[in-house]
Each structure stands twice: as structure tokens, then as C-alpha cells.
Amino acid sequence: MLTRIKKIIATDLVKVTSLNAVATLVRMLTGFISVKVVAVLIGPAGVALLGQLTNFTTILLNISTGGIGPGMTRYVAQYSESPKRYAVFLSAGLRIILTLSIISGIVLLVAGRFFSIQILKDAGYAFVFRILGGTLILYALNTYLVAIINGFREFRKYALANMAGSVTGLLFSVVLAYNFGLTGALIGAVTYQSVVFLVTLSMVTRSSWFSRRAFGLPFSRQAGTRLGHYAIMTLVSAITVPASQLLVRSYINHSTGSMDAAGLWEGMNRISAMYLMVITTSLSVYYLPKLARLKTRAEVKTEIFQIYKLVLPFLLILSAGIYLFRGLIIEWLFDTSFADMRSLFLFQLIGDFFKIASWILAYQLIARAMTRTFIFTEIFFNGSFVLLSMLFVPMYGPLGATIGYAVNFFLYLITMVLIFRKTLFAHAS
């Protein structure tokens, strides 16, 4: 038993998880404080509007980066021992991001009023979108640098960058929401990542691989094309996921006639994001670079089942604890106006379990650059989530959206098993 425990502790995933433990704890604590303060200050309806803006910002960020983050991580990891080869991708990636973020920023500056009406249903918040447009380039560059750090497997710096983002996000959201209410919370949501860029840049310039020449090579069409395969996948996911949430949140509001009901569902989403953070962060840091190095189906199968053995039991225990203490969690994170959220936990937690189980398989779509399959499944299952929610919400209110969420990820898991059945049942070579 001791030998087995030592082997588990020695695995790369556990090492990465341990290294990220402090960063994850910081993110969870800052998220806890931020959600609590913002929820009390702006209420369920304000939380719903903040969720709308956050989803829109996610879409814009990925458009402004061209969605090349996972591609940068993948190719930097693959060519980390060859400065000449990874420099080609660093330079190509930088030019793509500068071009797209400048164009996206200009669009936001010009059309801020339009987006304010479409997303927040109020022209009075146009200035928030213009602030986002003016700072979007820094936001995009921070995402680009973090992807590179991940590719070089500099886990300590990756953790520090995440902690910097968490602390800055807390300060911006709490201070601005306290002083300016909903308007301040919205401004904080679109500005804090831009400040984090300065912290990330200072860490990157001290890395052994950093060189200005590595970012100054002529644009390589070949590198751009290879990054493009990942860009397409990332953009599809980055647009369809928040877009589906936007649609579901709007439908809950329309169906129930209450933005507060949409706010309860958004609060449940935030709880999921907070507790799944410890798993999703470790997988994103460890899993994609690792899969990029594996050559055979048998190796991939071994890695998948190793992760399942480590992650799923932990997730079950964590989910059970959250369900049992859901009343206290609502009291700690929110206030009495969110009490009806208790009914949303069961199916949300079931959906979260199926989500992680399916994602462990679905990462192969990115690692293998299975572009067509990835695009189809992302569009299909985000669309089915919206349709399932539209089916159940009229019957059960916001609870219906969590039922749709659970059913959708169960179907997604079955699909991933079918797609990778040859890998899952591969024989050792």
C-alpha cells in the first residue's frame, strides 16, 4: 500500500496538482470573497447581468487571440528543446494576436452602444464595452504569454500568473462594486486581466528561453497554418460555450419573467466553476502537453485510466460534500435572496461529473488536431444543451437548465467513448 501511494504521489499529474494547489486555493478563496461581496451588493439580477458580460468578454478574448492558445502550448511543448523551431511559432503567434486584438478593440470602441444594448439590454453601459476595447490588446497578450509558459512546463510561473489574476480580479471586483455598485462590477470584469499582463510579462522576461529575437522572426505561413487548426477548434469552443450560456440565461429570464431566476442559475454555474477549478486547472496544465508527447494508443490508454483513477474518486467525494452542505455554501457565498438555489445542486453536480469524465477523453480531439470531429461535437452538444434547457425550463424553471446540463454531458460522454473506443480498448504493445 505504501509503495502504491508513493507511485501515485510521484506521478506528474499529482506533482502538477500539488504545485497548483496553492494557486487553486488562492483562486477559490478570492472567488469566494468576490462572489459573496458582489452577490450581496448587486443581487441575483445583477449577478445575471455580470454573467452575460463575462460570457461576452470570453468570446471577444478568444476572437482577439485567434484562439491559438492551445496551439501555442502544444507546439512550444513539442519543440521546447529546439529554440529555432519554437521561435517560429512564438513570432507567428504574436503577429496573429496583435492583428486580431487591435481589430477587435476598434470594433468595440466604435460599436460599444450596439453591444451594450444587445448584451446588457441597456445603452447606458456602452462605456464598459469601450473600456474593454481599449484594454483588449493587453488582455490578449496576457493569455498568449500564459499559454507559452504552460508549453515550456514552467508550472511555478503558471501558478503565479494565475494567482496574480485571482488577487487582481478580487481587488477590482470588490473595490469597484463597493464604490459603484453594478457599474463598478461590470468595469472590474473587463479590466483586471489587462493589469495582470504586466505581472506575467515581468515573469516571462526572466525565463531562460526568453529572447526578443524569438518574437521577431518573419511570419511563417506554415506555423500560422498549423496554429490555425487549433485556432479553429478553440474559437468554436470559445464562442459556442459562452453563447449557449447567454442563450440559456436569456431563455430562463424570458420563460420565468424573472432576471432573479436567471441569477440563481448563474450563481450555480459560479459554484461549479469554483470547485471544478482544482481539477480543470491541473488538467489544462498537465494533460495537453503530455498528450502531445504520447505516440501510441496503448500509452494514451494508460494515461487516461491513470487520470480517471486519480480524478473521479476525488470528484465524487467533493461533489457529495458540496451537496450535503449546499445550504451552508449558499449562505457563505451568497445571501438569503439565493436560498432557492438549493434545488439546483443535484443535477448540476451530476452534470459536472459527466463533464469532467468526458473532458478527459475529449482532450484527445485537441492533442490529435481532430478538427472536424471537435467542431461538430462542440456545435452539436452546445446546441443540444440549449434545446434541452428550452425543453425543461418551462416545466421546472431554472432547475430545468441543470437537468438539461446533466443529460447533455451524459450524452457527450457516451459520444466520446464511442469515438475513442479503439484507444480505450487498445492492447499494450
N, C-alpha and C positions, 0 to 999 in steps of 0.2 A: 504494500500500500504506500509506504514512504517513497519507494522508487517511482511508483506511478505518479505520485504528487510532484516529485522533483522533475519528472519529464514534462508534466503539464506546465509547471512554473517556468521551465526552460524554453517553452515554445515561443516563437516570435510574436504570436498574437497576444499572449499573456504579457510579454515584455512591453509591447506597444500599449496595451491596455493599462498596464501599471504606470507607464510613463505619462499617459494621458489622464491618469486618474485625478491628479491634482487639477489639471486644466478642466476636466469634465466637472469636477466638484465646484470649481470656481464658476463655470458656466451655469451649473444648476443653481448655485446659491444666488448669483446675480440675477438669473432668470426668475427665481423665486421672489426675490425682493421687487424686481421690476414689474412682474405680473401683478403682485399684491398691490403695490402702490398705484400703478396705472389703473387697475380694475376699480379700486376704491375711488380714485379721483374722477374717472370718466364713465364708470358704469358699464353694463353689458352692451348698450348701444354704441358707446364709444369704442369698446373693445372690438366690436364687429367692424366698424369703420377702419380701425387701425389694422385689422386683418386684411381688409380689402387693399389698403395701401401697401402692406407688406408683400402681398401676393403680386401686385403690380410692379413693385420695386424688384422683386426676384426675377420677373420676366424681363424687365429692362436691363438688369445687370447682366443676364446671360446673353441678351442680344448685343450689348456693348462689348462683351468679351468674345463674341463669336462662338461661345460655348466650347472653347478649346481647352478649358482647364483640365479635364480628364486626359485629353490627348497629350498635353504638356507633361503631366505626371507620368503617363505611360512611356513616352519616348525619352524623357530625361532619365527615368529609371532604367530603361533598356540600354541607353548609351552613356550611362553615368561614368564609365571608365574611359570614355573617348571624348576629350574636350572639343575636338574638331567637329564631331558628329552632333553632340548635343547643342553646340553653339549655333548650328544651322537652325535648330528648332527654337532656341531662345530668340534669335533675331526675327525669324518669321512670325513667331507668336506675338512679339512686341509690336510689330508693324500692323498686324491684324487688329490688335486691341486698340492701339492709338487711333486707327482709322474709324473703327466702328463706334468707339466711345465718343469721339468728337461729333460724329454724325448724329448719334442718339441724343447727345446733350443738346445739340442745336434744335432738334425736333421738339424736345421737352421745353426749351426756352421759348420757342415760337408758339407752341400749341398747348401751353400749360393750362389755359382756361378750358379747352376742349377735354383734356384728360381729367381735370377736376370734376367736370360735370358727369363724364362717363363713369368714372371710378367711385367718386365720393358723393355724386348727386348734388353737388354744391359748387358753384363757380367761385365762391369765396376762398377756396383753398388752392387757387391757381398758383399762388406764390410758392406753395410747398413743392409743386412739381417743377417750378423754375429753379428752386434751390437744388433739387435733385439733378436737374440738367446741368447746372454749373459745377457740381461736385462729382458727377458720374465718372469722369475720367480717373479720378483718384480711387474711387470705389472699384473700378475695373482693374486698375493696376495692382491694387492690393490682392484681389482674387488671383491674378496672374502670378504674383510672387509667391503666394501661399501654395499654389499648385506646383511651382518649381521646387520649393522647399520639400514638399511631400515626395516629389520624384527623386530627389537626392537622399531621401530617407533620413533627413535631419529632424528626427522626431521631437527632440527637445525644442528646437526653434519653432516647429509647427505648433507644439503645445503652447509656447509662449505667445505666438501670434494669436492663437485662439483666446488665450486668457486676456490679452490686451483688448481684443474685440469685445469680450464679455464685460470687462470692467468699464470700458468706454461707453458701451451700449447702456449699461446700468446708469452711469452718471448722466448721460444725455437724456434718457427717457424719464428718469425720476426728477431731475432738476427742472427740465423743460415742462414736464407735465404738472409739476407742483406750482410752477410760476405762471404757466399759460394754459393750463387745462388741456383739452383735446388738441388744440392747435399746437401746443408745445410737444405733445406726444407724437404727433404726425411729423413735425420737424425733426425730432430726435431720431425717428425711424429711418429717415432718408439721409442723415448726415454723419452718424457716428462712425460708419465704416470708412469714410474718407479720411478721418483723423487717424484711424488705425494704420493706414498706408504708411505714414511717417515712421511708426514703430517697426513695421515689417521691413521697410526699406533699410533702416539702421541695422537690423539683424542680418539682412542679406548681404550688405556691403562688407560684413566681417566674415563671410563664409570663404573657405579656401578656394572654391570653384569660381567665385565672383571675379569678373573682369569686364571692363567696359567694352573691350573688343568682342566679347562673346555675344553682346547685344547689338553690335554694329555691322554685322555681315550683310551683304546684299540679300534681298528677298529671294528665297528658294521656292520655286513653284512646286518642286517635288515635296518639300516639307509642308508647304501650305496645303497641298492636296491630301497628304497623309493626316494632317491635323483636321482637315475638312471632314473626313469620315467621322471623327469623334465629335466635331462641331455640330454636325447634323444630328447625331444622337443626343447630345447634350441639350441642344436648342429645343428639340422636340419634347424632351422630358421637362426642361425648364419652363416651357410655355404651357404644355398640356396639364401639368400637375397644378400649378397655381391657378390656371384658367378654370380647371374643373372645380377648384375650391371657391373661386369667385362666383361661378355659376350656382353651385350648391348653396352658398351663403345667401346669394340674392334670391334663390328659389325659396329657401326657408322663410326669408323675410316676406316674400310675396304670398306664399301659401298660408302662413300663420298670421300675416298682418302685423308682425312684431319684429323690430330690429333686435329687441332683447332676446328673443328666441334664437336668432342668428348668433348673438353674442354668447349664449350658452354653448352652442356648438363650437364656436371659435375658442372659447375657454377650454373645452375638452381637447381640441386639437393642440393647444399650447401645453397641456399636461402631457399628452403623448410625446410631443417633441422634446420636452424636458427630460422625461425618464428614459426615452429611447436614445438620448444623446450619447450615453456611455457606450452603447453598442454601435450606433451608426458612425460615430467618430473613429472608433478603433478600426472598424471595417474599412472605412474610406482611406485611412492612413496606411493600413497594412495590406488589405486584400488585393486592390487593383495592381500595385507594383509587384506583389507576389505572383499573381496570376499571369502577369506579363512575362515572368521568367520560366513558368512551367511549360514543359514540352509535350508530355503525353497525357492521354485521358486518365491513365492509372494514377499519375501524380496529382491531377486535378481532383479526381475522386477522393484520394486520401486527404487532400487539403479541405475539401468540402465537408467530409464527415468529421474531421478533427474540429472544425469550427462549429458544426452542429452540436457535437458533444460538449463543447465549452459554452456555447451561447444559449441554446434553447433551454436547458435546465435553469440557468440563471434567469432567463427571461420569464419562465413560468413562476418561479419563486417571487420575483419582483412584481409581476402582474397580480399574483394572489395577494400580496401585501398591500398593493395600491387599492385593490377592490375592497378589501376588508376595512381599510382606513380611509375610504373615499370621503366620508363625512368630515373628518379632520383635515384632509387635504384641501377640500373646498373652503373650509373655514380659514386655514392658514394662507392659502394662495389668493383667495378672493374675499367675498363678504356675503352677507345673508341674501343679497339680491341674486346670487348664483346658486341658491340651495337646490333648485330644480335640476341642476346638473347631475345629481346623484344617479338618476335613471339612465344616463348616457354611458356610464363606465363599462358595463358588462360587454356590450357588443364592440365598443371601441377597443377594449383590451384584447378581445378575441381577434379583431381585425389587425391589431398591432402584432400579435403573434404570427399570424399568417403572412403579414407584410415582411417581417424580418426573415422568416423561413424561406420566402420566395426570393427576396433580395439576394440572399447568399448564393442562390443559383443564378439569378439574373445578372450578377456582376460579370459572368462569363460572356454575355452579349457584348459588353463593352471591351473586355480584355481581348476577345477574338475579333473585334470590329465587325460583328454580325449586324450591319447597319439596317438592312431591310427588315429583319426579324424584330430588332429593337424598336424601330419606328412603328411598325404595325402593332406590336403589343402595347406600346405606350399610348398610342392614339386610341386603340380599341378599348383598353381597360380604364383609361381615364374617362372615355366616353360612356362606358358601361357604368362607372361609378356615378356619373351624373344621372343617367337614366334610372338606375336602381334607387337613387335618392329621390328622384321625382316620383317613383312608384310608391315608396314607403312614407315619405314626409307627409303627404295628405292624410295618411292613416294614423301616423304616430308622432307627428311633429318633428322636432329636431332629433328625437330618438330614431326616426326613420333613416336619417342620414348616416347614423352609426351602424344600423343594420345593413344598409347598402354598402358601407365601407367594409364590413366583415365578410359579407357574401362576395364582394368583388375581389378581395385579396385571397379568399379561398379558391376562387376560380383561377386567379393569376398563378397561385402556387401549383395547382394541377397542370396548368399550361406549361410552366417552367419544367416540371418533372417530365412531361411528355417530350419537350424539346431536347432536354439533356439526358434522356433515358439511357443512351449509349454510354455516356460518361458515368452516370450513377451506377450502372451495372457492368462497368468495364472490369476486366480481369487484370491482375497485376502482371506486368511484363517481366 
